[in-house]
Amino acid sequence: MTLILKVELLTSESFRPFGYVISKDPGTPLIKQTPPKFTSRMPFEVDDGKAEFVYALLERKEFKFSVLERHLRVTQGFFPMSNGPAIITVAPATDPLDPKSLPSPDTVRAFLLESDKAFVLHRGVWHGTILPLEPHFAYILATRDKTTDESSSPLYDGDVQIRDLGVTFELIL
């Protein structure tokens, strides 16, 4: 089965169920008005490990996917570095105590990540890999050191839980 997802604009309001968006113009009053001006903020959490920043590189690939992952011991932050925009895919968090609890395919959404925005995912929110619109894309991933290690050799039932939803999603802009 194949589902078509229309890519939506990434705004603080549209992304609220999945995490936080940080941008140069969040549509709210400045937090600090003297230089440097603080325009928006977002929390970041880590359990049993250390926070770390990872420089990540991606190459453009087909706008299709069937696999999502989630993390229960960390919120993850994604900060574009070059060659935006890109597409991010997310689905609501499901029961954290049940590793077989998957999101319904009709809850999966896709957002356009522009290079002047960043985001942090709530714990347990399902997400796919970032899909660049340009040939190459770089970003900083704020994560937990143990989660990075698990991503290299996924535990599937540890913090890095990767699941095939059994549906192919195709994206349209």
N, C-alpha and C positions, 0 to 999 in steps of 0.2 A: 504494500500500500504506500502511496506517495501523497504527502500533504504539501500544499503551496503556502509559504509564509510571506506576507508582504512586510517589507522592512519599514519600521516606524522611526520617527525622529526620537532621539534620546533626550528626554527632558527630566528634570527632577521629579516632576509629578508622574509622568508615565512610567518611570523606573522605580518609583517608591516601593512597590511590593517586593522588589528584588535586591535593592541596595540604595546606595547614595551616589549622586552625581556631583562632581565638582567642576566648576567652569569659571571663566573670566567674567561672565555676566549671568549670575544665577537668578536675576529678576527680583532680588531682595536687597534691602539696604546694606551698605558696606558694614562689615564687622569692625574694621579699623579704617579710618579715613585718611590718616597721615601716612606718608610713604614708609615702607611699602604698603600699598592698600591691600587689605584682606577682603576678598570677594566671597569666598565660600569655604566651608570646612566639612570634614566627614570623619567619623570615628574609625578606628582600626583595632581589632582584637586578635590576640594570640593565646592559645592554651599550651601548656607543657612543651615549650621550646622557645626559640628566639625568633623575633621578627627579622626578616632579611629582605633585601631588594635584589631581584634577579633581572638582568638584561636579557630580553627574549627577542628572537628574530623569527619571522614567519615569511613564507612565500605564498603568493596567490595560488589558490586551488579552486576546484569546482565548488559552486555554491550549493552543495548538497551535504547532508549529514544525517546520521541516525543515532549517534552516540552522544550522551551528555555525562557530566561528572558533577560531583558535589564534594564539599569539604565541611566537616562538622567541628573542627578544632581551630578554625581560623576564618576571619573575614579576609577576602583577597582584594587587593587594589590593583587596578590596571591603568597605567599612565602612558599614553602614546608618546613616542619620541620622534618618529619620522614617518613620512609617506602615508598619511591618512587620506581619506577616511577608511574605515573598516566596518564590518558587521559583527555584532555580538548576538549570541542566542542564549536565551534563558528560559527557565520554567520555575514555578514556585517550589519552595522547599516542601518536602514530604516528611513523613514520620522518621525522625532521626534515630529511633531505636530499632527500626526495621530496615535492614540493608536491601530488602527486596521491594521496598515501597518506592514506586516510580511515579513521576508526574504523568498526568493524562496528556496524550499528544495534542489535544485541543487547547492546552494551556501554554504551549511553547510559543515564545515570541522572539522577534528579531528586531534589533535596534541599530541605527546608523551611528557609529562612534566617530565624531569629527575630531580632528587633531587638537582642538582647543578645549576638549573635555576629558575628564577621567572619571572612573567609577570604582566603588568598592561594593562587593557582593555581600549580602547578609549570609550568615552561616547557613549551610544546608541548601542554598539556592542552587538548582541545577543549571549548568552552563556548558556550552560547547566551546570549541576553540575559536579564536578570533579569525575572521575571514577577511583578509585585506582586499581592497578594491584595486590597489596598485600592485605591481609585481613583487614588491618587498615591503615589509612593515616591521618596525621595531617598537618595543614598549618595555617599560619597567613594570615588573610584577612585584608587588609587596605581598609577602606571604610568610609562612613559618618554615624554618629550616628543615624540620622533619617532613613537612608536606612536600617540599622540593625533592627530598631524597625518595619519598614514596612515589612521586610522579615518574621518577626514572625507572622504578620497578614496582608498579602499582600493586597495592595490597588488596584492592577491591572491597575490603571490609574494614580497612583502617580509615584514615582521614581521607584518602583519595578513593572515592567510590565511583567507578566508571561503569555505565550500563548502556546497552543497546536498547532503544525503545521499541525496536521491531517495526519502525516506520521510517521511511526516507522522507526527509524534509528538503524541499527545494525553495530557494529564496528568489524573490523578485523585488527589484528596487521601485 
